[in-house]
Amino acid sequence: MGTFSYKYLENSKYSVGIERIPDETGPFLIASKEKAICDRLAMINDVNSKEMAVCLQDELRLDMDELPGLDTGLIREIERVYKKKSVTAFYKWMMKN
């Protein structure tokens, strides 16, 4: 199992991309796949759209076959709120691929 850490996120950035999941013990909130990727990319400042595939596959170790199923509309919404170069680069990369 990996190491997990939590970083502060402004309220305006927190709410976009959060899903409410019902459960028999009570509902809980969880980040969508799109938000989880954007959250991680927001912590990486030097990745651009040309380097995105390498970053996603080698650094984030994502299954590249899963990416076409992501909601680009939600990624765009997150990108507009986050205003981070790496998240913008991810959105642009997703639109080209």
MIMI-709003 format. One line per field, with one value per atom (N, C-alpha, C): atom name; residue number from 0; chain; y, x, z. Coordinates in nm, 4 decimals, padded with zeros to 6 digits. Each point is the difference from the previous one (the first is absolute). Example, Ala and Ser with C-alpha at 12.3 -4.5 7.8 and 13.67 -1.06 7.14 Angstrom:
# MIMI-709003
atomo = N, CA, C, N, CA, C
num = 0, 0, 0, 1, 1, 1
cadena = A, A, A, A, A, A
y = -00.5690, 00.1190, 00.1200, 00.1050, 00.1190, 00.1090
x = 01.3190, -00.0890, 00.0900, -00.0350, 00.0820, -00.0770
z = 00.7800, 00.0000, 00.0000, -00.0720, 00.0060, 00.0730
//
This chain:
# MIMI-709003
atomo = N, CA, C, N, CA, C, N, CA, C, N, CA, C, N, CA, C, N, CA, C, N, CA, C, N, CA, C, N, CA, C, N, CA, C, N, CA, C, N, CA, C, N, CA, C, N, CA, C, N, CA, C, N, CA, C, N, CA, C, N, CA, C, N, CA, C, N, CA, C, N, CA, C, N, CA, C, N, CA, C, N, CA, C, N, CA, C, N, CA, C, N, CA, C, N, CA, C, N, CA, C, N, CA, C, N, CA, C, N, CA, C, N, CA, C, N, CA, C, N, CA, C, N, CA, C, N, CA, C, N, CA, C, N, CA, C, N, CA, C, N, CA, C, N, CA, C, N, CA, C, N, CA, C, N, CA, C, N, CA, C, N, CA, C, N, CA, C, N, CA, C, N, CA, C, N, CA, C, N, CA, C, N, CA, C, N, CA, C, N, CA, C, N, CA, C, N, CA, C, N, CA, C, N, CA, C, N, CA, C, N, CA, C, N, CA, C, N, CA, C, N, CA, C, N, CA, C, N, CA, C, N, CA, C, N, CA, C, N, CA, C, N, CA, C, N, CA, C, N, CA, C, N, CA, C, N, CA, C, N, CA, C, N, CA, C, N, CA, C, N, CA, C, N, CA, C, N, CA, C, N, CA, C, N, CA, C, N, CA, C, N, CA, C, N, CA, C, N, CA, C, N, CA, C, N, CA, C, N, CA, C, N, CA, C, N, CA, C, N, CA, C, N, CA, C, N, CA, C, N, CA, C, N, CA, C, N, CA, C
num = 0, 0, 0, 1, 1, 1, 2, 2, 2, 3, 3, 3, 4, 4, 4, 5, 5, 5, 6, 6, 6, 7, 7, 7, 8, 8, 8, 9, 9, 9, 10, 10, 10, 11, 11, 11, 12, 12, 12, 13, 13, 13, 14, 14, 14, 15, 15, 15, 16, 16, 16, 17, 17, 17, 18, 18, 18, 19, 19, 19, 20, 20, 20, 21, 21, 21, 22, 22, 22, 23, 23, 23, 24, 24, 24, 25, 25, 25, 26, 26, 26, 27, 27, 27, 28, 28, 28, 29, 29, 29, 30, 30, 30, 31, 31, 31, 32, 32, 32, 33, 33, 33, 34, 34, 34, 35, 35, 35, 36, 36, 36, 37, 37, 37, 38, 38, 38, 39, 39, 39, 40, 40, 40, 41, 41, 41, 42, 42, 42, 43, 43, 43, 44, 44, 44, 45, 45, 45, 46, 46, 46, 47, 47, 47, 48, 48, 48, 49, 49, 49, 50, 50, 50, 51, 51, 51, 52, 52, 52, 53, 53, 53, 54, 54, 54, 55, 55, 55, 56, 56, 56, 57, 57, 57, 58, 58, 58, 59, 59, 59, 60, 60, 60, 61, 61, 61, 62, 62, 62, 63, 63, 63, 64, 64, 64, 65, 65, 65, 66, 66, 66, 67, 67, 67, 68, 68, 68, 69, 69, 69, 70, 70, 70, 71, 71, 71, 72, 72, 72, 73, 73, 73, 74, 74, 74, 75, 75, 75, 76, 76, 76, 77, 77, 77, 78, 78, 78, 79, 79, 79, 80, 80, 80, 81, 81, 81, 82, 82, 82, 83, 83, 83, 84, 84, 84, 85, 85, 85, 86, 86, 86, 87, 87, 87, 88, 88, 88, 89, 89, 89, 90, 90, 90, 91, 91, 91, 92, 92, 92, 93, 93, 93, 94, 94, 94, 95, 95, 95, 96, 96, 96
cadena = A, A, A, A, A, A, A, A, A, A, A, A, A, A, A, A, A, A, A, A, A, A, A, A, A, A, A, A, A, A, A, A, A, A, A, A, A, A, A, A, A, A, A, A, A, A, A, A, A, A, A, A, A, A, A, A, A, A, A, A, A, A, A, A, A, A, A, A, A, A, A, A, A, A, A, A, A, A, A, A, A, A, A, A, A, A, A, A, A, A, A, A, A, A, A, A, A, A, A, A, A, A, A, A, A, A, A, A, A, A, A, A, A, A, A, A, A, A, A, A, A, A, A, A, A, A, A, A, A, A, A, A, A, A, A, A, A, A, A, A, A, A, A, A, A, A, A, A, A, A, A, A, A, A, A, A, A, A, A, A, A, A, A, A, A, A, A, A, A, A, A, A, A, A, A, A, A, A, A, A, A, A, A, A, A, A, A, A, A, A, A, A, A, A, A, A, A, A, A, A, A, A, A, A, A, A, A, A, A, A, A, A, A, A, A, A, A, A, A, A, A, A, A, A, A, A, A, A, A, A, A, A, A, A, A, A, A, A, A, A, A, A, A, A, A, A, A, A, A, A, A, A, A, A, A, A, A, A, A, A, A, A, A, A, A, A, A, A, A, A, A, A, A, A, A, A, A, A, A, A, A, A, A, A, A, A, A, A, A, A, A
y = -00.1168, 00.1168, 00.1237, 00.1042, 00.1231, 00.0921, 00.1088, 00.1034, 00.1051, 00.0398, 00.0992, 00.1261, 00.1132, 00.1268, 00.0905, 00.0961, 00.0920, 00.1409, 00.0747, 00.1387, 00.0870, 00.1220, 00.0940, 00.0383, 00.0097, 00.0408, 00.0997, 00.1139, 00.1027, -00.0566, 00.0529, -00.0483, 00.0044, 00.1054, 00.0121, -00.1119, -00.0499, -00.1094, -00.1367, -00.0065, -00.1281, -00.0573, 00.0823, -00.0519, -00.0516, 00.0522, -00.0437, -00.1382, -00.0933, -00.1353, -00.0962, 00.0415, -00.0868, -00.0729, -00.1275, -00.0802, -00.0455, 00.0034, -00.0495, -00.1424, -00.0934, -00.1412, -00.0497, -00.0523, -00.0553, -00.1329, -00.0264, -00.1230, -00.0407, -00.1260, -00.0463, 00.0586, 00.0373, 00.0623, 00.1523, 00.0543, 00.1440, 00.0442, 00.1103, 00.0461, 00.0516, -00.0020, 00.0552, 00.0726, 00.0865, 00.0765, -00.0605, -00.0022, -00.0514, 00.0791, 00.0172, 00.0696, -00.0869, 00.0628, -00.0705, -00.0330, -00.0878, -00.0317, 00.1261, 00.0828, 00.1225, 00.0938, 00.0149, 00.0881, -00.0556, -00.1294, -00.0610, 00.0247, -00.0156, 00.0248, 00.1478, 00.0874, 00.1441, 00.0450, -00.0551, 00.0329, -00.0325, -00.1168, -00.0417, 00.0841, 00.0252, 00.0816, 00.1430, 00.0507, 00.1365, 00.0161, -00.1105, 00.0039, -00.0085, -00.0271, -00.0092, 00.1260, 00.0838, 00.1291, 00.0011, -00.0956, 00.0117, -00.0931, -00.0553, -00.0893, 00.0796, -00.0220, 00.0661, -00.1057, 00.0442, -00.0957, -00.0945, 00.0415, -00.0875, -00.1144, 00.0238, -00.1005, -00.0762, 00.0316, -00.0518, -00.1520, -00.0618, -00.1457, -00.0695, 00.0473, -00.0592, 00.0206, 00.1189, 00.0294, -00.0905, -00.0114, -00.0810, -00.1470, -00.0488, -00.1423, -00.0338, 00.0773, -00.0346, 00.0551, 00.1240, 00.0599, -00.0326, 00.0161, -00.0275, -00.1467, -00.0716, -00.1429, -00.0308, 00.0815, -00.0198, -00.1012, -00.0668, -00.0898, 00.0879, 00.0139, 00.0907, -00.0396, -00.1266, -00.0452, 00.0532, 00.0464, 00.0532, 00.1474, 00.0701, 00.1444, 00.0419, -00.0724, 00.0427, 00.0024, -00.0727, -00.0028, 00.1139, 00.0846, 00.1110, 00.1095, 00.0740, 00.1082, 00.1280, 00.0342, 00.1196, 00.1279, -00.0027, 00.1161, 00.0285, -00.1060, 00.0154, 00.0440, -00.0558, 00.0417, 00.1488, 00.0463, 00.1423, 00.0848, -00.0454, 00.0724, 00.0088, -00.1102, -00.0025, 00.0922, -00.0059, 00.0826, 00.1485, 00.0398, 00.1410, 00.0479, -00.0879, 00.0368, -00.0049, -00.0996, -00.0182, 00.1044, 00.0341, 00.0976, -00.0381, -00.1271, -00.0521, -00.0436, 00.0336, -00.0319, -00.1488, -00.0821, -00.1447, -00.0552, 00.0542, -00.0446, 00.0483, 00.1213, 00.0510, -00.0867, -00.0364, -00.0867, -00.1353, -00.0538, -00.1279, 00.0131, 00.1063, 00.0212, 00.0096, 00.0787, 00.0147, -00.1335, -00.0764, -00.1306, -00.0945, 00.0033, -00.0859, 00.0357, 00.1275, 00.0428, -00.0417, -00.0161, -00.0416, -00.1516, -00.0734, -00.1466, -00.0714
x = 00.0836, -00.0836, 00.0885, -00.0432, 00.0765, -00.0130, 00.0717, -00.0061, -00.1008, -00.0867, -00.1012, 00.0279, -00.0232, 00.0133, -00.1144, -00.0315, -00.1081, 00.0551, -00.0452, 00.0404, -00.1245, 00.0176, -00.1104, -00.0462, -00.1309, -00.0585, -00.1108, 00.0034, -00.1015, -00.1396, -00.0995, -00.1378, -00.0486, 00.0359, -00.0456, 00.0562, 00.1178, 00.0621, -00.0447, -00.0343, -00.0363, -00.1280, -00.1013, -00.1328, -00.0143, 00.0765, -00.0142, 00.0633, -00.0801, 00.0499, -00.0174, -00.0719, -00.0270, -00.1322, -00.0017, -00.1211, -00.0500, -00.1312, -00.0623, -00.0469, 00.0528, -00.0296, -00.0865, -00.1197, -00.0817, 00.0590, -00.0166, 00.0517, -00.0944, -00.0046, -00.0910, 00.0345, 00.1241, 00.0388, -00.0095, -00.0317, -00.0130, 00.0769, -00.0410, 00.0673, 00.1408, 00.0842, 00.1344, 00.0366, 00.0989, 00.0485, 00.1301, 00.0158, 00.1224, 00.0292, 00.1264, 00.0390, -00.0281, -00.0469, -00.0143, 00.1396, 00.0077, 00.1293, 00.0645, -00.0825, 00.0502, 00.0597, -00.0695, 00.0483, 00.1272, 00.0044, 00.1192, 00.1232, -00.0144, 00.1125, 00.0392, -00.0989, 00.0286, 00.0609, -00.0465, 00.0589, 00.1483, 00.0337, 00.1409, 00.0827, -00.0561, 00.0710, 00.0201, -00.0928, 00.0110, 00.1227, 00.0493, 00.1197, 00.1289, -00.0125, 00.1151, -00.0001, 00.0987, -00.0010, 00.0649, 00.0846, 00.0800, -00.0398, -00.1176, -00.0415, -00.0826, 00.0273, -00.0772, -00.0708, -00.0793, -00.0798, 00.0865, 00.1202, 00.0888, 00.0541, 00.0183, 00.0539, -00.1092, -00.1255, -00.1109, -00.0101, 00.0121, -00.0139, 00.1029, 00.1228, 00.1061, -00.0309, -00.0451, -00.0336, -00.1130, -00.1057, -00.1154, 00.0363, 00.0793, 00.0333, 00.1127, 00.1063, 00.1182, -00.0027, -00.0442, -00.0002, -00.1275, -00.1152, -00.1260, -00.0414, 00.0663, -00.0246, -00.1472, -00.0583, -00.1394, -00.0115, -00.1130, -00.0319, -00.0466, 00.0814, -00.0280, -00.1267, -00.0379, -00.1214, -00.1265, 00.0102, -00.1147, -00.0267, 00.0992, -00.0120, -00.1084, -00.0214, -00.1061, -00.1396, -00.0194, -00.1304, -00.0230, 00.1005, -00.0154, -00.0882, -00.0639, -00.0913, 00.0805, 00.0222, 00.0789, -00.0721, -00.1316, -00.0752, 00.0301, 00.0080, 00.0345, 00.1454, 00.0874, 00.1414, 00.0103, -00.0750, 00.0004, -00.0511, -00.1053, -00.0546, 00.1043, 00.0671, 00.1055, 00.1138, 00.0400, 00.1094, -00.0302, -00.1223, -00.0392, 00.0094, -00.0330, 00.0036, 00.1426, 00.0768, 00.1348, 00.0990, -00.0080, 00.0917, 00.1466, 00.0300, 00.1364, 00.0460, 00.1233, 00.0529, -00.0061, 00.0322, 00.0021, -00.1402, -00.0998, -00.1385, -00.0494, 00.0362, -00.0333, 00.0667, 00.1247, 00.0715, -00.0693, -00.0496, -00.0728, -00.1276, -00.0739, -00.1236, 00.0305, 00.0992, 00.0364, 00.0447, 00.0776, 00.0454, -00.1180, -00.0950, -00.1185, -00.0803, -00.0087, -00.0780, 00.0673, 00.1321, 00.0716, 00.0004, -00.0160, 00.0139, -00.1320
z = 00.0000, 00.0000, 00.0000, -00.0667, -00.0136, 00.1194, -00.0076, 00.1015, -00.0440, 00.0902, -00.0300, 00.0788, -00.0616, 00.0704, -00.0439, 00.0823, -00.0282, -00.0073, -00.0968, -00.0189, 00.0106, 00.0516, 00.0095, -00.1402, -00.0177, -00.1266, 00.0302, -00.0645, 00.0210, -00.0257, 00.0704, -00.0147, -00.1439, -00.0738, -00.1388, -00.0873, 00.0348, -00.0758, 00.0513, 00.1264, 00.0596, -00.0594, -00.0153, -00.0334, -00.1427, -00.0930, -00.1392, -00.0182, -00.0535, -00.0241, 00.1161, 00.1026, 00.1153, -00.0232, 00.0276, -00.0158, 00.1370, 00.0185, 00.1241, -00.0270, 00.0770, -00.0197, 00.1170, -00.0299, 00.1084, 00.0475, 00.1278, 00.0590, 00.1128, 00.0314, 00.1053, 00.1366, 00.0202, 00.1272, -00.0057, -00.1159, -00.0183, -00.1220, -00.0594, -00.1222, 00.0301, -00.1032, 00.0133, -00.1291, 00.0100, -00.1148, -00.0495, -00.1317, -00.0595, -00.1283, -00.0286, -00.1225, -00.1210, -00.1067, -00.1275, -00.0520, -00.0966, -00.0606, -00.0561, -00.0641, -00.0610, 00.1051, 00.1113, 00.1063, 00.0623, 00.0223, 00.0603, -00.0866, -00.1303, -00.0902, 00.0025, -00.0089, 00.0000, 00.1320, 00.1112, 00.1307, 00.0015, -00.0496, -00.0006, -00.0972, -00.1170, -00.0978, 00.0491, 00.0785, 00.0521, 00.0896, 00.0540, 00.0848, -00.0813, -00.1298, -00.0892, -00.0861, 00.0155, -00.0680, -00.1371, -00.0299, -00.1217, -00.1130, 00.0025, -00.1083, -00.1009, -00.1277, -00.1053, -00.0838, -00.0957, -00.0777, -00.0833, -00.0389, -00.0766, 00.0847, 00.1290, 00.0924, 00.0744, -00.0293, 00.0805, -00.0018, -00.1160, -00.0075, 00.0878, -00.0046, 00.0827, 00.1481, 00.0355, 00.1392, 00.0492, -00.0776, 00.0400, 00.0141, -00.0929, 00.0001, 00.0972, -00.0005, 00.0785, 00.1424, 00.0169, 00.1338, 00.0777, -00.0652, 00.0681, -00.0120, -00.0913, -00.0233, -00.0293, -00.0867, -00.0385, -00.1119, -00.0056, -00.1100, -00.1159, -00.1013, -00.1112, -00.0761, 00.0069, -00.0675, 00.0673, 00.1237, 00.0735, -00.0315, -00.0498, -00.0198, -00.0993, -00.1112, -00.0924, 00.0635, 00.1068, 00.0663, 00.0985, 00.0190, 00.0935, -00.0590, 00.0878, -00.0375, -00.0238, -00.1269, -00.0311, 00.0404, 00.0048, 00.0476, 00.1462, 00.0791, 00.1417, 00.0158, -00.0816, 00.0049, -00.0323, -00.0971, -00.0359, 00.1169, 00.0643, 00.1162, 00.1120, 00.0271, 00.1019, -00.0412, -00.1253, -00.0518, 00.0167, -00.0242, 00.0133, 00.1448, 00.0933, 00.1416, 00.0557, -00.0397, 00.0549, -00.0504, -00.1280, -00.0592, 00.0211, -00.0259, 00.0108, -00.1385, -00.0347, -00.1336, -00.0303, 00.0971, -00.0244, -00.0242, 00.0671, -00.0207, -00.1366, -00.0370, -00.1334, -00.1071, 00.0223, -00.0948, -00.0117, 00.1099, -00.0025, -00.0820, 00.0235, -00.0760, -00.1499, -00.0363, -00.1425, -00.0585, 00.0764, -00.0460, -00.0210, 00.0922, -00.0124, -00.1247, -00.0315, -00.1166, -00.1312, 00.0004, -00.1207, -00.0171, 00.1081, -00.0043, 00.0145
//
